[in-house]
């Protein structure tokens, strides 16, 4: 079966700011209070999209969410017109206003978990929007994520967009940031690696030793119970599923999602040796399951701690790079500029791509500092979706990335986005109006119709 991997990149929203909301995300915490540049952030993301599209890789966009989230502020008891709600929240609950203004939805690796039709028993492609209950500012995203996905993947004969899992800790779900699909090619059957930090329910098959393994500094975010439920809902055969637990020491070092410590693409799996609880056993089982499913061997590339310590892995976001296929057998690493500036990481990458026996042969570095300061690298900014030719033809056509769309989006950003945004600006009613005008124009540009609460209220 012929299929293609399409990177759906999230457009950075007009309220991009540095509020330091994500405890456990070292970059987010360390840059709290800085003045951001939403325009630069959005243009940096678009530059990455354009580069990948110019390489011949299918690319699409996901629109940002409406922020500030006035409906949440009203649900919290603030009344009056929009300006009055913003003013009262800024005075009496400033942290609530900050949380409801976050542009964190730009990191669409957390938007959902995806299963291609090749791996689902009903032959349809499945999405489950992540409930993101671990962080309040992200927990308000799922309703909009579901609306957006249903507007793009609207053909119910080919696509299923499930409701998010129950918004409870036992089903804590952070989406594709903790999920990797490995296959000889995108059209072949795939092995799904689901990585969790905690089990979700006490005693569901775990030994006492396994249940006792937990981080001490930062809380884990993803539950195994959530991924078990998603695999069932997506009708994935148990033989195609492997669960692994994050290393608590890595979580405490700032590895809040698995895509900060490992990345996989087709038959390649790049991982840090401290990624999992009992990493050698996980890799051995991954090899065995993959061989049984596909008849082929996986290329498991271990990054030793002596070459790249956890601290450097987190600081550089090496594993939050994208791996893409340029031609059969030749892959490239799409990495943040921070990887080139880190001596240990750059040395390791240079050695890796210099090996003639390895499929990774190129490295390209991108300036994504506006996103990186909040803890999101190249892989955070995209949701990978594998589609057949027929499925690709069935999506909303306006979201497919083209040179013309890139030109329109650059002009749109330059027209609507501010160059400076401080936290105090989030209470400015003009920012809300600017954002709504921008999003209203964007939905027309992408052909998605009424998508946002302010549009639906006036429909």
GIDAQUI-V410916 format. One record per run of one state. SS is the DSSP state (alpha for helix, beta for strand, coil for the rest). FROM is the first residue (numbers start at 0). TO is the last residue. If there is no record, write none. Layout:
SS;FROM;TO, SS;FROM;TO
//
This chain:
coil;0;1, beta;2;9, coil;10;24, alpha;25;29, coil;30;34, beta;35;35, coil;36;36, alpha;37;53, coil;54;57, beta;58;61, coil;62;68, alpha;69;74, coil;75;80, alpha;81;91, coil;92;92, alpha;93;98, coil;99;102, alpha;103;105, coil;106;106, alpha;107;109, coil;110;110, beta;111;114, coil;115;115, alpha;116;118, beta;119;119, coil;120;123, beta;124;128, coil;129;134, alpha;135;138, coil;139;140, alpha;141;151, coil;152;157, beta;158;161, coil;162;167, alpha;168;170, coil;171;173, alpha;174;177, beta;178;181, coil;182;189, beta;190;195, coil;196;196, beta;197;197, coil;198;206, alpha;207;211, coil;212;221, beta;222;222, alpha;223;232, coil;233;234, beta;235;235, coil;236;236, alpha;237;239, beta;240;245, coil;246;246, alpha;247;251, coil;252;256, alpha;257;259, coil;260;260, beta;261;264, coil;265;266, beta;267;271, coil;272;274, beta;275;275, coil;276;277, alpha;278;293, coil;294;297, beta;298;302, coil;303;308, alpha;309;315, coil;316;316, alpha;317;319, coil;320;320, beta;321;326, coil;327;328, beta;329;335, alpha;336;340, coil;341;341, alpha;342;352, coil;353;358, beta;359;365, coil;366;367, alpha;368;371, coil;372;380, beta;381;387, alpha;388;393, coil;394;395, alpha;396;398, beta;399;399, coil;400;401, alpha;402;415, coil;416;419, beta;420;420, coil;421;421, alpha;422;426, coil;427;427, alpha;428;445, coil;446;451, alpha;452;456, coil;457;458
//
